[in-house]
Amino acid sequence: MDSNYEMQLIGLLINKPKLLDNCQILFGFTAPFRDPRLNQIFIHIQQIYDFNGIDKRELMKLGVEKKINLDFYGTIAAATGFEISINDYIQDVFNDAVKRQLEALGQTLVNCTQDGLTTAREYLRTCRATIDSIEKASCIKTGVSITEAIKEVKEKAEMLSQGDNKHYMKTGLLAIDKIIMGLTVKTMSIFAARPSVGKTAGAITIMSNMAKQGIATGFISVEMSEAEIVERLAQVRSDVSIYNFANQNMQESDKQKFFNHLDSFDGNPLIQIERTTNRSINNIRSMAITMKNNNPELKVIFIDYIQKLKGPDTRQDMRQQISEVSAIITDMATDLNVHIMALAQINREGDDLPKVKNLKETGNLEQDAHYIFLLHRDLTEQHKGSYDNDAVIGIAKNRGGRTGIANVKYNATTTKFYDDCHNYANEEV
């Protein structure tokens, strides 16, 4: 059998070790590759991979210790496959590994009728053990043991009992934080609104608030440019609108305030912003992994917005694609140990507060999300010339606790959301 796909896969992993995440189905096998040298290199890649990738010299050093000729690495490099085909390579390796185990089982059974010493029950146990081991090896698990889960819950409870709620990441909008306490990692939230109501403004406000608290954030946009997002951030931070610069009577202090905040984003590890025109969820996933690699302390990623993303199979209808996208984003949050806030658009007429049922036509968002935030704002207020408008953020789902209504304000000139009651600032959250 041609096993060139084995070389193609290992070559890819050496050059792009982040693709290891795709190979979880192979981790449970002691020898997924036919060539024992490839099995050893596969183990070495897993051992030395970190957020900076792998040190190829260290990889070859480990190989020499296992008596792998250095020329073999050149052979692998020459056979390296294409990233677009990685799932095919993985599936071929997996199929071959399973079939080899079944073939070995078949050899064990081939003369069983002539074996007078081994009972039929013992042969059945051998068959079951082989099948069970294959099933166990094929199972992809990303969680922790029950013992570890119990320890995690105890630590969280102890911290909360001592008034330490750092487990929760504050949105900086106290009206929200009073209800949910804050966002948690390894979860996904949906921040939804009708068109032009301010879902992106809400996300950027929360991003700014979190970064000010020292929480590392990232923003992935398939709609707005990096300059537009930075402009919004500067407005939110400075309380100065970019349009004020068109006013000849603008205060010099406001100009300086705006530019000071603008310059503070340059090289700031707490704020990463990326825009892409490649809307495939696999590309978004790669961008999120890169953000995490750039800053291992990254805790929150915003994605703007989910209905613009494309699923792995573009032949599916939009509802099915969004369901796939939602599931992948949920897995991303767990794998990267971050919270992902995915923005969503509700295409629905009416002036009342949107409800969870309005997300029904967007795949499995309602089921997958840990939190659902539904933003509502009366757009007629803005057209009356009022810059500070009332807004409501409904916490329609909170898998870990309370739901409710958060009343906030929206400044139309700076596109900033803020709390509507001064007494919030004096209350513990």
N, C-alpha and C positions, 0 to 999 in steps of 0.2 A: 504493500500500500504506500502511495506517495504521502509522506508526512511533512511536506514543505510548509504546510500551514503552521506547524509547530515552530519552525524557524521564523516564519513571518510574524507570529504572535510575540515571541520572545524579543525579536528585534524591535518591534513597536514598543514593548514595555521598557526596554533599555533607553530608547530615545524619548519616550513620553510616559514616564512611570505613573503619571496621574491616571492613566488608563487601567491601572490595577483595580480601580473601583468597579470596572466592568467585569472583572474576573472572579467575583466572589463565588460563583458556582463551581470553581475549580479548587478553592481553598481547602475543602474537606477531603480531597484525595491525596494520599501520600505520594503517589507517582502518576500525575495526570498525563505526563508526556512519555512517549515511547523511549526517547533518548534520555538515559539517566543524567547526562550532563545538563540537559535543559531543565530537568527537575531540580537540580542543584542550583542552577542560575536563577530559576523562578523563586526559590527560597531566599537566595541572596538579595534579589531585588526587593522582596517584602521586608527583609531585615534592615536594609539601609535606606529605604525610601523615607523621606520626611517632606516637610512643606517646601524645601528648596530643591526637591527632585532627588537624584542619586549622584554620587561621585563615581564616575565610571572607572577611575583608577582603583578605588576601593572595591568595586565590583570584581575587577579582574584579579586583584590581590586575593580576595576570598576564593576566586576560582582556582588560582595557583595552589592555594592551600589544599584544595580538593583534587589536585592533579588534573585540572582542565587546561589543556594547551592554549596559550594566548592566541594562536592562529584560529582557533575555533570561534573566537569572538568576531574576527574578521569575516568568517563564513556567515555568521549570523547577521552581521551588518549588511552583507551583500544580498541577503534573502529577506530583509525587512519588508513587511507588507504595508498596506495602506490603512490609515485610521478609519476610513469609511467602511472598511470590510472587517473591522475587529470582531464584531459579533459573530460573523461567519467563522472566523478562525477559532474563537472560543467554543462555538457550538461543535466544530469538528473535533477539537481536542476532547471536549466533554463526551461526545458520542463514542470516540475511540476508547477512552478510558473505561467507560461503562461496558462496552462490548468486550474488552479484554478481560474484565472481571467475570462477565457471563461466559466467555469462552473457557476460562479456567474452571468455572463451575461445571460446564458441560463435560470437560475432560475428566473431572472427578466422578461424574455420574455415568460415564460411557460404559463402564463394565460393572455397574452396581449389581446387576442381576446375577453375576458370577461371584460376587463377594459374599462368602458364607459367614464372615466374622462380624461384619457391620450390619446393624439392624436398619430396617426401613425408617424408623423414627430418627435414628442418628443422621441418615441422609436428609430427611426432612428438615432437621435442625440446621444442617449445613446449608441447605437451600435458603431457609429463612434468614440465617445469619448473613449470608452473602447479599440477599436482596435488601435486608435492613441496613447493612453497611453502605450500600449504594444509595439508598434513600436518604440516609443520614448525611452522607458526604455531599449529596446534591442539594441539601437544605441550606438556604441562605439565611443566616441569622445576623442581625445587627444590634440586638438588644443586649441586656445583661442578665445574669442569673437572678433568681428570686432572692437569694441572700444579699446580692449587691443592691437589688431594688429596695429591699427592706432597709438596708443601711442608708440609702439615699433619702428615703422618706423620713427616717428618724432624724437625720441631720437637718433636713428642711424644717421639720416640726420643732426641733430644738432651737434653731436659729430664729424662727418666728416667735417662740415663747420668750426669747430674750430681746424681742423688739428689732431683730435683725432681719429685714426683708429684702436683702440684696439678691436673693434668688429671683426676684421680680425686677424687670427692667422698666423703669418709669417712662411713660410717653411724654412727660412734661406738661401734659394737659391734665390738671389735677381733677377736673370733673370726671375724666375717664379713669384715672388711677385710683380714685376713691372707690370705684365700683369693682375693678378687676385687679387692683393692687399693682399690676404691671404685666408686661409680656414675659414669656418664658422661652428658653431655647428648646430646640428639637420640636417646635410646633410651627404651624402656619396660620396666618390670619388673612381674612379678606376685608379690604377697606373699599366699600362700594358706594357709588353715587350715580345719579343721572348725569348726562353730559353737561359740562360747564358749571357744575355745582361746586367743584373744588377738591376732587379726590387727590390729584397730584399735589395741590397746595397743602392738603392735610398731611400727606406723607412727608413732604419736604419739611413742614413744621415739626413733625415728630422726629425726623432725622436730625434736624438742627438741635432740638431739645436734648436728644440722647447724646449727641456728640459733645454738647456742653457739659454733660454729666460724666464724660470720660468713657462712654460706651462706643466701641468701634462699629461703624456703620458702612454700608455699601448701597449704591443705587444703580440699578440696571434699567435703562430706558430703551424702548423700541419706538418711542414717539418724539420726545423732546431732545434737543441737543445738549451737550455738556455745558455750553455757554448759557443756555436758557436755565438750566438747573442751578448753576452757580449764581446766576443773577437772582433767582428766586431765594436762594439761601442767604445771599447778602442782604436782600430786602428784609427777610424774616429776622435776621440777626441785628440789623442796624435800625429797623423801623423807619427806613428811608426808602422811598420808591425810586426806581430808576428814572421814572418820568419827571421827578422833581428837577432833574438836571436840565430840563427844557425851560425851567422857570429862571429868568434872569435874576430874580430876587432871592434865589436859593442861598441859605446860610452856608458860609464856608465850613462851619463846624459840622454840618450835616454831610457835606461832601467828604470831609476827612473821615467821618465816622463810617460812611459807606465803604470807602476805599480801604480803611483799616481792616474791616471785617472781610472784605473781598480778598485782601492779601493773606489773611490768616488761614485761608483754605489751601494755599499753595504748599504742597508737601505734608499736609496734615494727615497723619496715619489714621485718624478717626473718621475720615470722610473719603470714600472712594466713589467715583462716578464713572460709569461706562455707558456708552450708547452703541447700539448695533442695528443694522438693517437686516441681519440674519435672524429671523424670528423663530427658528426651530428650537424646541425645548432642549435639545441636546447641546446646542450652542450656548443657550442661557445657562445650562448646567456647567459647561466648561468655564464660562465667565465667572460664575459663582465660586468654582473651585480655585480659579486663579486669584480671585479676591481674597479667599481664605489663605492661599499660599503667600500672598503679599503681606498679609497681617493675620497671623494665627490667632490673634485676640479678637478677630471679627465676631460680632454677636448678632447683628441684625442686617438683613438684606431686604431692600425694597425693590419690587418688580412692577414696572409701569408699562402696559397693563395686560392682564391675563388673556383677555379675548383676542389680543393681537398676536398671541403666540401660536405656533403650529406644533401639532403632535408628531410623534415619530412616524406615523403613517398618514400622509396627507391625502390619501384616497378616502379616508373616513370623513363622515360629515362633521360639521363644526362641533356639535354637542359631544360626539365621541372623542374628538381631538382634545377638547377642553377637559374631559374626564381623565384622559391620559396625562395631560399636562398637570392637572391638579394632583394626581397621584405621584408623579415624578417630583413635583415641588415639595410635597410632604416628605418623601424619602430624602430629598436634598437637605431639608432642615435637620433631619435626624443624623444623616451621614456627616454633615459639616458642623454639627453642634451649634446651630444658629437658629434664630427666629426669622422666618421669611414672611414679610407682609406683601401680599399680592394685591394690587389694585384691580378693581373690576368695575365695568360700566353697566349700569342698569338702564336699558332702553325702554323706558316706561313713562307714559304721560301721567300727569297728575301733580297736585300740590301737597299731598300728604306724605308723611314719613314712609319711606320704602319698608317693606317687610321681607323676612327671610324667603318667603314663597316667591318673591320676585327674582330669586337666583335659581329657581327650578330649571329654567331653560339654559343654564350654563353648566351642564354636566354635573359632576359630583362635588362641586365647590362646597355646598352646604354640609355634606357629610364629612369631607376631608378637613375642613377648617376647624381649628381649635377655638378661634375667636372670629366673630363676624361683626364688623362695624358698618353701620349704614348711615351715611351722611345726608342730611337734608338742609336745604337753605332756601328761603323765599327769594327768588331772583328779582321779584318786583321791587324789593327794598333797594337793591343796588341801582335800579333804573330811576329811582326817585332822587338820586343824588346823595344818598347816605353812604359814607365810606365804611362805617362800622355796623355790620349787619348781624342779626341773631342767627345762630345755626344750632342744629341739633345733631348729635351723633348717638344713634341708637346702638347699644351693645346688645345685639340680638342673639348672640350665642357666646357663651363662655363655659367651655367644657369643665373648667376647674372651679367654677364658682358663680357669682351673681351676674345677672344681666340688669339692664336698666337704661336710663336716658341721661346723657351728658349734655347739658346746655352750655354752649360756648359762644364766642364772638368771632367774627371774620372781618378782617380789614381788607377791603377790596383793593386798596392801592399798593399794599405791601404783600398781598396774598398770604397773610398770616392768620392762623387760628390762635385764639388765646382764651383764657378763662373769663367768664362773664361776672364772677362774684369776687370781690376783693378779699372776703373772709376766707376763701379757699387757701390763700397764701399763708394764713396763720394756723392752718389745721394740719395735723399729722396725717400722712396718707399711708 
